[in-house]
Amino acid sequence: MKLVTEPQDIRGFINIGKVRVKVSSYTLGVFRIVVSPVSDESVDIIVVSDEPIEPGRETYLLIRPDKIKIFNKEEKLIYPELKNTV
């Protein structure tokens, strides 16, 4: 995932829309940024970044669809579905 201030085309990435930065913290050499879609602040998306972005700022979220993993509230992987697991 990437956060960019202006919408742009980057090979291999899809712009999924505008998000607002909620929290930006620094841990183990990377910035952990929590963002929410501008239209629904109840959704939290965690992004790892090389640079900080101040809370409250609106940016665009770019994703690489082949690298996405989605977990439910119980921290179980729901996308992509796990196959051949016990």
N, C-alpha and C positions, 0 to 999 in steps of 0.2 A: 504494500500500500504506500501511497505517496500523498502528501498534502501540498497543494500548490495554491498560491494566492490568485492567480489568473487562470481561467480555463485554457487548456492547451492539449494538443495531441502528443502523446509519448508512446512510441511503439511498444505494443504488448500490454498497454494499460487502457482501462475504460473509465471514463469520468462518470461516477455514479451520483454526483450532485454536490450541493453546498452543505457544509457542516459547520457547526460552531464548536470551538475548542472550550472544553469544560475545565480540564486539569492538565497541567504540563509539569512532569517531574523528571528528575535526573537520577538514574540508577545504573550502576555497572557499565558506565561508558556510553549509554544511549538515553535518549529522551523518550519517556513513556507518556503518550498524549491520549487523553480520553476526549472523544468528540461525540456529538449527537447530530442527527439530521436537523436542519433548521426547522423543518415541519413537525418534528416529534422529539422533544427533549427527553422523553422517557427511555429512549434507546441509547445505550452506551456502546461505542466502538473503540477498541484500544488499538492505537497505531504506534509503532516504534519508529523513531526519527533520529537523524543525525544532528538536527538543530531544534532549538526550542521554538515554540509558538505561544504567544501570550494568551491566557484565558480570555474568553469573550470574542476573540477574533473569528471572523468567518473565512473559511477556505474551501477549496474543492477537494474532494476525496477521489483519488484514482486507485483502481484495484487491478490486480492481475488475476483473472478468474480461475486460472489453474492452480493458484496458490492459496485460495481462500479456505478457511476452516471455520465452521460456525458451531458454537456450543450452546446448550440450553442452560437454564439457571442452576441445574444440578451438575454442571460441568461435564456433561456427556456430549460427545461429538455427534452432531446431527447432520452435518453436510461437510464433505461428501460422506455418504453412508459407509460405515465400517463393514467390511466383508470378510468372511472366514475368520471371525474372532470367537473366542470362547466366552 
